[in-house]
Structures are given as C-alpha cells and as structure tokens.
Amino acid sequence: MGLLPTHHKPSQDLHGNTGGGAASASGKVPGITAALFYGFMSIAAVFLNKAIFEVWKYRYPASLVAGQTVFTVVAIACLSQLGAIKIGAFNPTHFKRVFVVSAVFQLKLVLDMSALVLVNIPMYGILKSATTPFVMLLDFVIRRRVPTGRVQAAVWLTTTGGLVAGYGDLAFDPLGYALALSSAACTAGYVVLVGKIGDELQLDSFTLLLYNSLWSTPLSAAIAVLTGEVAGVATFPHLYELPFVVAFLTSCASAFVLNYATYLCTRLNDALTTSVVGRTKSVVQGVGGLFAFSVEAGLVNVGGLTLNSMGILWYAYERYADERRRRGIGGAHAAGLRKLSAREGGDATAHFMSRNESQLTLSPKVVDSNGRALVQQNGGFGAGTHARHPNRGGEVDGGGAAGTG
C-alpha cells in the first residue's frame, strides 16, 4: 500500500475520516481485519481451486462450479434463517430478470475454472486483468465514455505487461489463454449487466447472489451432463479419498465465504478499500503463484509479470486519487444525503449491488434531505457519481469530475 498518498492530515485516515487516539485506533481494527480477510480469501480461493486441478488432476470444472452454487444457496438459506444475514422477499419478476445475468455469470465461472486447469496462477491473473480493457471497450461502445489519460496509461501498462509475460511463458497453452481471455470478456459483460440491474432493481447483495445461484445451479448441472463430466466424476479415482473430499468441500464453501468477505470489507470500510485490496491482491497472487505448483518462469515472463503488476498498482492508485477528488467535489451534494435509517424502513446491513468502473461494489441506500430515496450511481469510466430517483430516469446531480485527460 506504499503507493497510496500520505499527505493527509494526521487526524484523518486514508479516506479523510477524522478521528484520533486509542479509540480511533481500536475502531479501525475491524475494518483492517475485514480487508485482510477479503484479500486472504481472494488469494486462497484461487490457490485452492488450482490445487484441486493440479494435485488431484481433477478435470471437471463444471461440477465444481455446481458444488459451489449449491453450497451458496444452502448457506444463504441457513444464515438468513439464523438472522445472520438478511435477504429480500422472493420477487418472481426480479428473479426472471436476473436470468441473463446468471447465464453470463455461469459461463464466466466455467471459463474461469477451465482456464485455471490449463494455465498457471501468475498467467491466469495476468489474463484475467484483461477484464478492465474489455469494460473500457464496452463503455466506449455503449456510452461513448473514456477514462482519463492516466487511467488509460495504467491499463496500457498492465496490458503490455500481459503481452510480454505471454510471449515469455514457457508453458504457453493456446486453449488455456483463449479460455482465460473469454472469461475476462464474460466478466466485463457481467459487470456491466449487474451494474444496470443493481441500479434498476436495487437488489441487495445476498438476494442477488441467491437469485444468481438458483439459476446457476441447474445451468452448471446441465453443462456437466452435456460435456460428459458426470460420467468422469463417477469414475474419478480420488473421489472418496478424504483429502480430496475435504479440498472439494472447502472449495465449494470458499466461493460463498469470498462473497461474504467482500460484503464485510465494503460494509466495515467502503467500496474504495475493497477495490484497492482487490487490485493489490492480484500482485500478491501473481508473485506467490511463481513459487507454487512448480511453475517454470523465464526472465521475459517475470519481466512481463513485473510490468503487469506495476500497471495494476498504478491503476489502484489512480482509482484511489480519483475517488478522493470525487468526494471533494461532491461533498456539498453528499452532505444533503444520508443513509436510510431503520426507523424509515431502512436496514443498516442492506447494501445494494452497483457498478464502479470495472468492478462491482456494494452501496448503502441513501435519501436526500427531503427523505426521498436515491440510487447511487458510479457509472462507467470517466463518469461522476450521480444520484437519481428510482422511479425517474433523470439524474439529480453530477458530483464527479468527468474528462478524457
């Protein structure tokens, strides 16, 4: 995190929140813990899935995805009954509208797992970083929006590093690369679709995850049947070995735990912290992946990985700086907004899925000074932070700095 600015006042944290003394320090502990937990789970999930494919030679990614979605449905149902999380009442109309999102999400997951079977972890992370330029392309085509010059430069550095690393990859697998890049394209489409659905329906994160999983479970099962995975799993030689069973079940659980960790990090910190941690963990994951599973890496490959990591960190810094500028410019408008309180029918734990450039984030429901519910929109690249009424398509105000740099 050394790239983050340090010119803020001693009485403020990185996000400009005031506080000091032991009470302030103790208050930051849950947020820091949540951020570390999210970063750890993000990395651990990838390494665990790779271990299943590499150590036990398990070659049935769709069945693993099916296991993860089934676990997610059961976990959400149980935790909601226990009161640990809250989900909205089932809405058939919303459920139907989520189908397209779920189909893209399912395709993304299967491509993710299939690519991880064939590609080592460092190159997997590098190829997945192509999600950002894919989102940039979609934003340009759909909204005619472009990022600032500095953000573009960071993305180009990341992309250049990926090309160099791919050129020097000693274990180059064309199919694996094609699957990973296809997954990045699907992820970009998923981000755009969920951002739109989140704004329109204001589905809280766990309700959206539940709807997603309810659609994804039969879809992944169908893929497993059509590709012949069911027969392969039935004859898998390690199927009943305890270490494999433990690893498989842990992988199924890790998908939900990662989603919960993302929610927790955003709730105890904010979407900016989650975004920066998500970018930074990619670098840690890439470096750690060099030393795992006997990865052969040449000088050119390592050089490309270094350039890619520099681009990722630069992009994270630009996101941080841009968010600070937006908060400064939009401060007057933000002062008129407040979270919807429990007395007014709100829920302190309810966060709605929204889009922030190439990532999905969680945003609390807010109201203006007159008590009117507003939707927070982060929009695409180069877009400011806007608020609009759910029942009206028009923007109330634009608080961000747009521009092409």
Secondary structure, DSSP 4 states (H G I P E B T S, - for coil): -TTS---S-TTB-TT--B--HHHHHHHHHHHHHHHHHHHHHHHHHHHHHHHHHHTS----HHHHHHHHHHHHHHHHHHHHHHTSS--PPP-HHHHHHTHHHHHHHHHHHHHHHHHHHHS-HHHHHHHHTTHHHHHHHHHHHHH-----HHHHHHHHHHHHHHHHHHHT-TT--HHHHHHHHHHHHHHHHHHHHHHHHHHHH--BHHHHHHHHHHHHHHHHHHHHHHTTHHHHHHT-TTTT-HHHHHHHHHHHHHHHHHHHHHHHHHHHS-HHHHHHHHHHHHHHHHHHHHTSTT----HHHHHHHHHHHHHHHHHHHHHHHHHHHHHHHTHHHHHT-EEPPGGGT--TT-EEEEEETTEEEEEE-EE-TT--EEEEE--STT---EEE-TT--SEEEE-S-----
